[in-house]
Amino acid sequence: MRILILILFLLPNLCFSQLNPQSKKITKKFFPNPNLEINTPAFSKKKGFTSYSMMMSFINDLMKDRNDVSLSFIGESQKGKSIPMVKISNNSSDDKLKVWFQAGMHGNEPASTEGILYLMQQLLLNDKYSYLFDRLELIIVPMVNIDGYEKNNRYAANGLDLNRDHTKLMIPESNSLKNAFSKYGAEVTVDFHEYTPFRKDFTKIGDFGISNIYDVMILYTGNLNVPKLLRNYTNEVFVENARKILEKNDLRYHDYIVSRNNQGSIHFHQGSNSSRSSCTAYALSNSISSLIEVRGVGVGKTSFKRRVNSTFLVALSYLETAYNNVQNVKRVLRDSKLTENAAVLKSTSSISNSKIKCLDLGSSEEIILDVVLHDKFNAKAELIRERPHAYLFHRDNKLLVEKLTTLGFELTSVAKFQSVKVEKYIVESYQRSSMKYEGVYMQKIKAKTKKTDLDIDKFWYILKMDQKNSNLAIEVLEPEAPNSFVSYNLIKTNKNLDLPYFRLLKKK
């Protein structure tokens, strides 16, 4: 049995549409479909999921004879298909809370897109939800990774992972998405996904392995550059309300956890602080941000109605919470923008013994597993640096200009020639990985800063740190940060070299 499960894990993604490691007994006992009618496109076919053309026809049908919904396109996939963006809003107010939903970032997570299509249908055709748009404006990008989705493949056409590309921006779809997000100025953001309940690590636990049992896992950032006020409010209000909705509907939930091999034993990691993924990247842009993982990858169309409904329920919960807390959200974001903590370059998770629920595949029963838990929601700063007032760089550095503009930063030209006191970065130690990660050879450096005089003129740009997404600048410009431009080898360097940008510590 253990060998069979391992073989299933090692099969290519394509085979998962044909082979399902989950027994009918487990499905019937733990993951039955709800008694609910859903008539989005995927439910009109026995096999497969919603295609791009089916989705576009569905959206266009929903829009007929309506003036509260509009369709635009944020760019094209690498194979030339236009990426749709739907806006739902009425004209009742100009001071609405801006909400951003996205789905289909990974092409093998179909319940994310289908759940959002079901949400759109309910919002536009069911009058009981119309009140939401008296206070909210909603943007939906229902299928970000069209090329991957059409092939039931996690990755974009160039083989890279869209949800590891939020700071290096090496995928065309990532750039289109980030440009649209930056222009919109979302105040609440949710990224919908599915996760793999059967993992290689799980085959080593118990007599015949285990499976993750949670219908939904919720991720909110533990990144210490996101102000504590914003992190806590996201968890205590938005995530907590989603938990209550899931519990009311008899759906199992947990904060996001993932297993990892730690020197031969299996440890579990909870939460995330990585700005390479949407949850943290959007939170660093000063937005209430979450990533929702529904149990579904690798089980084909099993329990698909349950998965779609789980996505819908969480999405609706976030909309209702936003509607009921418009002024509180705006206050939290305003106060968070004014927070000026030290820049955290590295952090360490807290480690404790804990318990999680899981499915024992041998007995087909729910069990409680004692685990070692690395918790990023309770991380501690390991390396900090004084927060700058601004960053300075020459406009000839086209990569910096391009990346920072895409990330939504306002770059101001220096008004006149002047000499300023700045800090420069000097690389003290350097290490380059021998294998590529997501298309790059990662760089790991340690830098020191040194005060120096710098002559600047109209050919220099200044990125001031009073912008709402200033905490994201720390993540991409402080070179030791794990998802910085330097770490991703976008800015090449070596030992004893200076980096091509500077820190301005005082206002001038």
Secondary structure, 3 states (H helix, E strand, C coil): CHHHHHHHHHCCHHHHHCCCCCCHHHHHHHCCCCCCCCCCHHHHCCCCCCCHHHHHHHHHHHHCCCCCEEEEEEEECCCCCEEEEEEECCCCCCCCEEEEEEECCCCCCHHHHHHHHHHHHHHHHCHHHHHHHHCEEEEEECCCCHHHHHCCCCCCCCCCCHHHCCCCCCCHHHHHHHHHHHHHCCCEEEEEEEECCCCHHHHHCCCCCEEECCCEEEECECCCCCCHHHHHHHHHHHHHHHHHHHHHCCCCEEECEEEEEECCEEEEEECECCCCCHHHHHHHCCCEEEEEEEECCCCCCCCHHHHHHHHHHHHHHHHHHHHHCHHHHHHHHHHHHHCCCCEEEEEEEEEEEEEEEEEECCCCEEEEEEEEEEEEEEEEEEEEECCCCEEEEECCCHHHHHHHHHCCCCCEECCCCEEEEEEEEEEEEEEECCCCECCECCEEEEEEEEEEEEEECCCEEEEECCCCCHHHHHHHHCCCCCCCCCCCCCCCCCCCCEEEEEEECCCC
